[in-house]
Amino acid sequence: MKHVSVVQHTQSEWLGHVEDHLEGRGIRFSYFRPFTAGGRLPDVKVLGDGLMLIGGGPWGAASEGRLLPTLDAEVRLARACLMLDNPVIGFGLGAQILAIAAEGRAEPAPLELRVGGAQRVKQGALGGFLPETFPNVVYMRDRPVPPDYAEILAVDDAGGPALFQIGARAFGFTGHPGVRRAMIEDLVMEFDEAPAGTGPALERLAGLADEIENALVPIMTGLIQATGWMR
């Protein structure tokens, strides 16, 4: 049975609907919460079969004064995974960490909640399972800038990367493909800082629930095939 280590950066943001797809395939996962008292990051030597880095609420990887406290350690962990050919999947801030670990970077940008869509730009992406279009819900400060050798699999409404691939088994999503509306509501309540226009964005998100779940089915099929978590 495969086991995946998941690094959580806030109380509110977790795997969401992604959990259902891992559990349905018998893939175990453990959350690591370095922001809690006594919390820690996984050791690369006992990481398991892959690493997932999820979003960070108002934390970023480029804006001074709002840098994730464990940023350097997580970049080292992700870089070690890449060197060992261990799968890495990043959502939001996790995608920024992956980009930096792969010799790309993150660039400063204000905290935002963006409820939009993504367009596939590479035929055959995720083994042919990536939908032509899918929802792209971004709650993030700063933006990932993948290295030049990364493959851009999908772009957002503004033409920026929505999903990129590093090597054969590492993927960065600017949004959270398994997001739930309650997750965003909890993020807004967890921190003093919230993005502008949160109310209207949450209303748009409410109407996307079915579309998010439907798109996640082929996305997770492709990810699990690419990572080898079903072997």
Secondary structure, 3 states (H helix, E strand, C coil): CCEEEEECCCCCCCCCCHHHHHHHCCCEEEEECCCCCCCCCCCHHHCCCCEEECCCCCCECCCCCCECCCHHHHHHHHHHHHHCCCCEEEECHHHHHHHHHCCCEEECCCCEEEEEEEEECCCCHHHHCCCCEEEEEEEECCEEECCCCCEEEEEECCCCEEEEEECCCEEEECCCCCCCHHHHHHHHHHCCCCCCCHHHHHHHHHCCHHHHHHHHHHHHHHHHHHHCCCC
